[in-house]
Amino acid sequence: MSYTTKKYNRINWKNRPSTATALGATNLNHMDVFLNEVDDALVTMDAEKLNVSVGNSMLKSVEYDSKTGVWTFRQLDGTTQTFDQNIEKIPVSFSLSEAGILTMTTDDGTKWECNIAELIKAYSFDDTDTIAFNKSFSNDEYHVTANVKAGSINENHLNPDYRADILNYRNTAQTAANDALTYSKDAKRWAVGDASYEGSSTDNAKYYKEQAETAKTAAEKAYNDILASGGATIATTGKNGISKPDGTSITITLDGTLSASICVLDGGEIEE
């Protein structure tokens, strides 16, 4: 064992004729016990002490140069060892070519190239009836874009709720279109006639307009003929002329002939 506190107390020997420090068993054993303990302690210390050769190999200091990345280790005996981490060779940027060549650029500008094309898994993008893929390479990067083909979306791609709404709108629009077609046919039938409607050729606005124009033309012709033949005039509320006193209709034929069963000309009765 080694001492951690003081163990020996001095006897402080005195010369004769004093007998206070007699050279007897007590004082001699006091020294003998201490010498024995010191001897044991020395043996223990020698066994536990640090060997000089080992101690000299222990580190005294460690230094690091952040600019070069070099570590310097100094031992107690003055020996030094250095370790260069080569931080200037650590890649600071990477680039990948379309051919699969990986270029690594270190901090000192050195470039290293490595072909990793075989390590890159190839993916195939196949077009479908709906989606078309396009692959491009720019800025050292691959780009894959997907586009929906024009006219490829059908009702199967739609949300069921949206699809139901669209189908409902389509049916409503179809009904409206059918109704519009019917109304347009009816309008045509009454406007100019339609062969699909029996009798409409003589029962429409165009026909009646043409008949009215024919009658008007015939009436004007008859009127002009009367004026040319005798100077007769049509009776009005202000003057005498051709009239129908008994309510008999004056008839005008298609060729412009004006006739009546009874008529009055200048006040005289003339039988047809």
Secondary structure, DSSP 4 states (H G I P E B T S, - for coil): ---SS----------TT--TT-SSHHHHHHHHHHHHHHHHHHHHHHHHSPPHHHHHTSEEEEEEETTTTEEEEEETTS-EEEEE--GGGSEEEEEE-TTSEEEEEETTS-EEEEE-GGGSPP------SSEEEEEEEETTEEEEEEEEPTT---GGGS-HHHHHHHHHHHHHHHHHHHHHHHHHHHHHHHHT--TTSTTGGGSSHHHHHHHHHHHHHHHHHHHHHHHHHH---B-BTTB--BB-TT-PPPEE-TT--EE-SEEEETTEEEE-
